[in-house]
């Protein structure tokens, strides 16, 4: 019967005229997301404008790796980015081709570059083609060659002789607003990028807008600078040929890793991180001659691993997950990491008996807690398995982060909402390919001071853990972004705190890996018959009123349920605003949990009310 159903849609013409051939420049400008991920406006750390900075700096890092130049200067002013290194300088005659022609570069063969991160194919060419202004200048032994482009098309070509500048390359660009729209740089994101570069490249000095960044202890500095809890023992730093690791344990739950390949931060891990996880458990078990459960060995671990290799293979263009099975011909990544740890970590523990004793005590504590909750854990897993196909709390999407071959995997997200009124608009307007929704029933449990047993005893927490697939770590996390979406009122703020404390206490690795966000929801809509503006602050409201003039109509949103599905489509689409939840050395976990979720109720209520008082004042002002 289904075969008799007719499709009344007119058939479009499909002939030779329908076949188009685009130049690399045309294709890149038409489909920039295929090359740099999402565009964004600079409000998120993974927005395209930061990818373009990274693609530029990567080439300068490669010069340092090859022993040419130990200083990089980065300036961001009026949305113009300038990167100047003091390496060898791009070969002068090849400068124009190197920055404008795809598949042109010096990293395909030979000894000019080895174990570097800037790979051929996109890189600075994408920066050029996605910029309204682009200039490249190379200086080599008193000669200079400078070329300028507009949207990837060459405008000028200039040679100079007898210059006194030091050798190196300068790239200056302004991202094209025709493609990116309005944007601005958040220097905090750029600073973190710079810090990661210095952690991985000892001796490298990077100057960002006049401020100098340098690391004396490499990965050890990275771990110490990012510890949000007191380590149980001094971090173990092990260094070898093409591999460095740092290992310590904290007091919280979960496993937290910082992984790198050739200086490239891989927030989604990959083969090197998987090899480290397996090897560190194996080596520690062998050291104690105990058949510990690997989860007990790794529980509360905070570690960093960095490897260097030729021709790394990444699972996406943005290089956030390593896919290389071998570190060298005939040498698997697992073997390489295991061989290193089996010698160096074993030696360290033999030489540092105090650390070995503290570590063994921690493993025993993890084992004791795991066995204490094994009964409820088994029952909860059985429940989760039964509802996996039909989790009534979850409106799933079709693509997941684990679908590494799918170009949409990095765009996956899940919204955690409270109540059906909030769930409805999001569910109706979401992109079902990449956006999932998980619905809470009222305020979640305050889990402060409780053990992980509550994750299995509480049905909502258990189903959420199952929906995210994070019980055994982040290796199989199903969504790139986990977004808490609540109303912009006192109750909404309370729910945000409850859910944030849940993740901080039991899954801090989710936060450290940059996956947890808060959805910003508009406080107002300002409109007239021609224009419509969503305003998240009073300043934005005032600007919108000026644009709309005397006929401006102002609507105050108190809850997500008040926003129509049609309006919500924009708010969770390309224009979505998110606040990333962070854990740093300045945010000790225990102190945060005690303040926000502990017994100091008066202080906590004051914090919530103070943070919402501005919104209340705005409402009063509107009424007046």
Secondary structure, 3 states (H helix, E strand, C coil): CHHHCCCCCCCCCCCHHHCCCCCHHHHHHHCCHHHHCCCCCCCCCCCHHHHHHHHHHHHHHHHHHCCCCCEEEEEEECCEEEEEECCCCCCHHHHHHHHHCCCCCCCCCCCCCCCCCCCCCCCHHHHHHCEEEEEEEEEECCEEEEEEEECCEEEEEEEEECCCCCCEEEEEEEECHHHHCCCCCCHHHHHHHHHHHHHHCCCCEEEECCEEECCCCCHHHHHHHHCCCCCCCCCEEEEECCEEEEEEECCCCCCEEEEEECCEECCCCEHHHHHHHHHHHHHHHHHHCCCCCHHHHHCCEEEEEEECCCCCCECCCCCCCECCCEEECCEEHHHHHHHHHHHHHHHHHHHCHHHHHHHHHHHHHHHHHHHHCHHHHHHHHHHHHHHCCCCCCEECCCCCCCCCCCCCHHHCEEEEEECHHHHHHHHHHCCCCCEEEEEECCCCCCCCCCCCHHHHHCHHHHHHHHHHCCCCCCCCCCCCEEEEECCCCHHHHHHHHHHHHHHHHHCHHHHHCCCEEEECCCCEEEECCCCEEEECCHHHHHHHHHHHHHHCEEEECCCHHHCCHHHHHHHCCCCCCEEECCCCCCCCHHHHHHHHHCCCHHHHHHHHHHHHHHHHHHHHHHHC
